[in-house]
Amino acid sequence: MHLSHPSPEDGPHMWRLAGETGMDVNSPYAYALWCRDFATTSVVARDDEGRVAAYVTGFVRPDSPDTYFLWQVAVDSAYRGQRLARRMLDFIGDRITERGLTHLEATVTADNAASRALFASFARDRGAEAVWSPLFAEEHFPAGDTPHDPEDLVRIGPLGPGSGE
């Protein structure tokens, strides 16, 4: 796998992957725009054929410039079990600490054991504390055919250097 920052041409592939992996899918426009405006705080993983196999999107919080907010992590089912999500998180962690950021935040539903384990291992390997707290309850999301589960916030920091994996 080759890790790099995305370009707008990666947007349609990220949109497709979001749908295939069961993520909350944003508009195709949002992914193209994300790849332009937040490329330096995002990462794509390409397989040997150059196909987007996984991605992480995130941004520096405007009201908290020492904090990176991780928006989405998606890994194609054909590439699961290869620590790809962790490799991408380490890639992002290295870049944000080089920029002087000290914290990483993300939201996770209570039943997402894989993401919770991912963030716990990242915090441990960075010598940081992971603090969990409720953030968004069901009433923060529109009512509809598919209700959205509550999201807990994990705040990890202060971030130390990576383990060099």
N, C-alpha and C positions, 0 to 999 in steps of 0.2 A: 504494500500500500504506500502511496505517496500522499503526504499531507501538505496542503497549501491553503492560502487564502482563496476564497471564491471570486469569480468574476460574474458579471451579469449573465453570461451564457450558461452558467451553472444553475440559475434560478429555476428554469423549467424542470431540471432533473431533481432539484431539491423539493419542489412542489410535488412531483410524482412520488418521490420517496416518502414525503410526509403522509400522503394518502395511503400508500402501501403499508406503512408501519403503524397506522392507527393514531397518528398525532392529530392534534387540532390543526386543521389545514387552513392556512391563510390563502388569500387570492394569489394567482400566478404573478400579478403585478407586484405584490408585497415581497415575494422572493427575489424577483429581479432587482427591485429597489434595494432590498437588504444587501444583495451582493455588490451593489455599487456603493451605498452609503455606510455600510458596516462591515466591509470586507476585512479590514484589519483586525476586527474583533470576532471573526468567524473563521471556520476551517471546513474544508471538504477533504474527504479521503477518496482517492481514485485507485481503482484496481489497475492491473497491468495493461488493460486495454484502454485506460483513460476514463472509464465509466465511473460516475459518482456513486460510491458504495455507502457513504455515510457523510453526515455533516453535523456541525455544532454552530448555532447562531447565538449571538450575544452582543451586548453593548455596554459602554461605560454609562452609569447612571448620571443624568444631568445634575440632579440635586445632591449627589454623593460621588464626586469625581475620583474617590479612591476605591470605588466599588464597581466591579464588573457584574452585570446581570446576565446569566445564561438563559437564553430564551427556549431553545429546542435542541435536543440531541436525537438524531435518527440514524439507525443502522439497518441496512438492508438485511433481511432474514438470512440470506445466503452467507453473510459475513459475521453473524453473531457467534459469540463464544471465542473470539480471537482477540479480546481486550481492545477492540478498536475504539469503543467509546472512551475508555480510559486513556488511550494514546492521544486521542483528539483533545481530551480535557487537559492532559499534560502539556500539549502543544500550546493551547490557549493560556494555561497557567504560566508557562515560561514567558510568553509574550506580554501578558499583563503585568507580571512582576518586573520585567525589564522596563516597563513604562512607569513604574512606581506605584501601581495599584496594590492595595494591601488586603482586599477582601473580594470574595466571590459569593454571589447570591444566586439562588434558583428556587423555583417552586416545584413541589412534588405532591402528588396525591398520596393519601395514606396507604393505598394498596400497591404502590409501585416499589416493590422490594428491590428490584434491580437498580433503579436510580438512587434509592436511599443507600444501598451498599456502595455504589459508585462514588457518591459524594463523601461517604464516611471514609473510604480508603484514600481518596484524594486528600482529605483533611489530615488524616493520620500521616501520610507520606510527606506532606508539606509542613508538618509540625504545627498544625493549626487546630483550633477548636471549631467544631461544627455545632451551631446553636439552632435548634428547631423551634418554630413558633407558628401558630395559625396566622394565615394572611387573608385568604379569600374564602368566604363561606358560600354556600349555594346561592344565597340572595344577591351575591355580587355578579351573578351570571344570569342572562335572560332565560326565562322559562321557555320551554319548548319541548319538542318530541324527545330530545336526548338531553336530559339534565346533566350539568357539569358537576363533577365531584369537587368538594372543597380542596384547596391547595394550601399546603404548609410551606413556609419559607425556611430555607436553610441558609444561614450566613456563616461562611467559613473564613477564618482569619485570626490573627494576621498571617498572611501567606509567607512561608519560607521557600527556599529554592527546592526544585524538584529532586527526585531521587536519582535522576540520570538514566531512567529506563528508556 
